[in-house]
Amino acid sequence: MLHWNPTDAILSFDTRLSPSMPEARDLVRRARQLLPSIGEVEPEAVRIAIRPIPATICLPSDRCRGLPATISRSPIAP
């Protein structure tokens, strides 16, 4: 799964999806910069999905008293 906020911002559920679309090719190009070992791969499929992001977690507890509030976009184990 690849994602980049500027690309996400220009796509919608109505966007016609194709592995040859410039946005898909750009994401693979960016991935190649981070992981050169993937070689000259091309997009095989394009899908748009919604990933649930947990609400900000800020739970007061005796263990955390006196510590700054915890704010996260990911789950935090107690």
Buried (B, 14 or more C-beta within 10 A) or exposed (E): EEEEEEBEEEBEEEEEEEEEBEBBEBBBEEBBEEEEEEEEEEBEEBEEEEEEEEEEEEEEEEEEEEEEEEEEEEEEEE
